Amino acid sequence: MFQSWRKTILTLLILGLTRALAAHGGTEAAAIDPAVAEKNRKANEACFACHTEAGLKNPPRTDMDMKKLAETLRDPKVFAGSNHGTMDCRQCHGQGYNDYPHSEGSKNEISPCSECHATRVARLEPQYDKSVHARLEGVKAKFTCATCHDPHVNLGATLLKDPLKIAVQDNQACLECHDSDRVFAKYAPDDEKKPGIKKARPDIDTIHDWLPNTKLHWKAVRCVECHTPEVKANRPLSHEILDKEKAEKNCLSCHSANSSLRTRLYRHLVKEEVAQFGFTNSVILSSSYVIGATRNPTLDTIVIALVGLTLAGVLLHGAIRIIFAIRRKGRKQ
């Protein structure tokens, strides 16, 4: 009983400290001690001895289930560059993975994300519960944070910095399922018209045929720019994923001076924005040109003036020709 109370008090203290840091803008985790990071890296070498392409080609043991191993391969370099790259694998995978063969049911010993990210999960869960993924019958139970956020690969937006890299990473999570019949079938609900048969994956190109240059959009912006509700000021992107009926289809949402991209994809760069040469949304212009969003009021005025002068010149030229034509006609008479 004493252990239980001590754990509860410790949890409350951690949550209180996390909230206090968040309130003062300290949302990033403290830098890990280099000595601890090196210790964790060496400990992870035992895992990567098997769970890599090299381990699959030259397994350190002869009694391994190669089929299962092939499904759990990781790239050590990619993992080292991820958000969790300085952690010991066993911080999430538990003590059941210390020995080989791994203990039966060791997958159930994987720590949930909420164990470290309790405050964030508590804030995001109500959003996710409204998501199309949570509302579809039988789908919510199959989803975890790691379904979309690969802990062995993903890097936070503030660390990636480049909006184009952020778009590629985040869209990969969506396209991995919605552009693959095999993966889609793992999570798909039953077809409403055909009980017992999984719903077929809608063709992603067909359902986006209203969007010009679809592939170009997927490279430059994230699916969630249109498939989540409007973001409130100083709030991270919502985890409420909207279905195609509720998704944003107003092009001006992004293609305007008040582009929503400032509070979405580019929000982590807006604080550093420098409006060079008088451009509106210059932070967006730093990586791509968004028609209607990256304007220059001065250039707009100059261009409008030039167009006006050109039209005036054409009209003046036409008027002069008409006057001289009338005079020539009068002289001949």
N, C-alpha and C positions, 0 to 999 in steps of 0.2 A: 504494500500500500504506500509506504514511504517513497519507494522508487517511482511509483505512478505520479504522486504529488510533485516530486522533484522534477520529473519530465515535463509535467504540465506547466510548472512555474518557469522552467527554462524556455519552453516554447513561447510562452507569453512575453518573456523578456526579449527573445529574438525578434518576435513580431513587432514589439514596441520599438525596438532599435531600428528595424527595417523601415517602419512608417516614419520615424523621426528623420532618418536619412533621406527618404523620398521627399519629405516636406521641405527639406533644405536643398533639394536638387541632387542629392547624392544617390542617384539610382544605379550607378555602375559599381560593380563589385570591387573591393579593394585588391590592389595588385598582390599576387601571390609571392611569397618568399622564394627567390631563385633556388635556394637549397632544397626547399620542399618540391618545387617544380621538377628539379633534376631527379630527386628521389622517386617521384611519381613516374617520370619518363622511363627510368630504369625498371621500375616494377611493371610497367606496361609492355616492356620488351618480351616478357614471358607470354603475354596474350598475343602479341603480333608475330610471335614465332610460328603460330598456327593460323591466325585469322588474317592472313594477307595472301596475295597471289603467290609470293615466294613460298609461304608455308603450305599452300595447296599443292605446289609443284614438288616440293621436297619436305613432306611432313616429318616432324621430329619423332613421330611414333608410327608404328605399323598397325595399331589397333584402332585407328580413328575412323569415324563415319564420314567419309569424304563427301557424300551427298549433302549432309547437314552442314559440314564445314563450308562448302561452296556457297551456301546461302548466307553466311555470316562473315564475309570478307570485308576488311577495312583498309583504307590507305593511310598509313602512319603520318605521312606529310600533310594530308588534308586534315586529319584529326588534330594534329599539332597546331594547325592554324585556325581551328574552330573555337567557339566560345568555351568548350570544355577541354581544350587541348592540354591544359596543365594539370588536369585531374588524374587521379589513379582510377583505372577502369572499375575497380572494386567499390569505389564510392557510390556507384549506381548499380553495379551488377552483384553486389553482396558477396558474402563469404562462401556461398554455394559454388562459386566459380574458382575457388582456391585450388582445388584438386582436379585431376582428370582421371576417369571421366567425370564431368561435372555432375553434381548431385541431381537426382531425379526431381523434376519440378523446379529447377533453379531459375527458370524464366519467371516464375511467380515471385522470386525474391528480388527482382529488379525494383529499385526504389522509384516511387512515383515522383514526377517533377515537383509536385506540391511539397515534397519534403524539404526542398531548398527554396522553392519559389512560392511559398505559401501565400504571401500577400498578393502577388500578381495573379495567381490562380483564383483566389477568392474574388478578385475584381473582375476577372475575365469570364469566369464560369457563367454568370447570369447572361452575359452577351452570347456566349456559345450556345446556351440553352435555347436561344431564339433562332439559332442558325438553322439553315435548311438541313445540315448534316445531323443535327440533334433531333429535328422534328420528324424525320423519316423513320418509319417503323423498322426496328431491328438494326438501324445503322449506328445510333449513338453508342451502343455497347461495344462496337468494334473500333471506335475512335479513341485515341489518346493524344496527348500533346505531340508525341513523337510521330504520329501518323503524318503530320504536316511539317513539323519542325525536327529535322534529323539532328540529334544531339552530337553525332560523330562528324558532321559536316558544317552545319549552319554557323554563320558569323553574324553578329548583331549589326543593324544598319549603321549605327554610329561608328562602328569599326570598319565596315566595308566602305562607307563614305560615298563611293561612286554610285549614283542612282541607277545607272545602267546595270551594274553588277548586282545591286539589290533586286532589281526587277527580274533578272535572270534567275537568281536564287529562289525568290519567292514564287515565281511562276512555275518553277520546276516542281514544286510541291503540288500545284494544281494540275499541271499537265501530265504528271506521272500517273495520275488516276484517270483524269478526264480525256486523255489522249491515248489510253491503253485499254483494250478490251479485257486483257488478262487481269490487270490490277483493279479495274472498275468492277469486275465481277466479284471480287473479294468483299467489297463493301456495299454493293448494290442491293436495294430492297427488292421484294417480290413485285412482279408486274401486276398492277391493279386489275388488269383484264385477264391475266393468266396466272392464277394462284399456283404456287409451287415452282414457278419459273422466274428466274432473275430478270430484272428490268434490263433491257438492252441499252448500251451506252449510246447516247445521242451523238451524232457526228459533230465535232466541235467546230468545224469550218462552216457547216450548214447553219447552225444556230447563231453564228456570228456573221452571217452573210450581209447583215445590215451595216456592219462596221467597215468603213473603207480601210484598205491596207492593214488587214487583220494581223498578219504576221509581223509587220513593222510595229504595230501597237504592242504586241506581246514582248518584243525586244526592248521597248522603251518605257513601258509602264506595266504595273502589276494588275493581275485580274481583280484584285481586291479594291483597286481604285474605283471600279464600277459596281463590284459585288458586295459592298459594305455600306452601311448608312453614313451620312455626313458626319465628319469628325468634328467634335467640339474643341474649342481652343484649349491648348496645353494638355490634350488627352491623346494617348497613343491610338493607333488604328484599331477600330472595333473588330472583335472576333465573331460578330454576327454576320455570317455569310448569307447573302440574299440569293434567292433563286432567280431564274431568267426573267420572270414576270415583274419582279421588283427592282431588278438591277438598273443602274443609271444608264439612260440612253440619250441624255441631252449632251450633245457635243460641247456646248458652251460651258459645261461644268468644268472642263479643263481648258478649253480653247477660248479664254477670255482674260481680261486684266485681273479679275478676281479668281484666277485658276485655283481649283481645289488641290492641285498638285503641291502648292505651297504648304498646305497643312497635312499632306499625305506623304508622298514619295520624297519630297524635298524638305520636310519639316526639320530634319536634323542639321540642315545646312543654312536655313533661313537666318539664324542668329549670326552667321558669319558673312551674310550677304553684303556685297559692296556694289552699289548701283553704278557700275562703270559706264561712262558715256551716256548716262541718262536713260538706260533701258529699264522698262517695267519688268519685274520678275527676272532680274539678271541672273539669279541663282539657277533658274531653269535653263537659261541660255548657256550656262557654263558647260552643260553636257549634251543638250539637244535643243533644236528649234521647234517650239510648239506654236503653230499658227494661231494668232489671236491672243496668245498669252505673253509672248516676249516682244512687246512693242517699245518703240522709242517715240514719245510724244513730240519731241523736236523734229525728228525725221518725218513723222506723220504730217506735221504742219507744213514742212518744206515740200513734201511730195504733193500734198493737197494744193498748195500754192502754185507749184509747177504745173499741175494738171489744169488748174484754173486759168493760169496764164496761157497755156497751150490752147485751151478752148477759146479763150478771148482772142488769141492771135488768129485762130482758124476763122472765127466769126468776123473779125476785122478784115481779114484777107478776103473773105467771101463778100462782105459789104462793099469793099473798094472795087472788086471786080464787077459787081452788079452796077455800081454807080458809073464806072467807066463804060460799061456796056450800054447803059441807057444814054449816056452822052454821045457815044459813037452812033447809036441809032438815030438820035435827034439831028446830028449833023448831016447824015445821009438824006434825011427827009428835007 
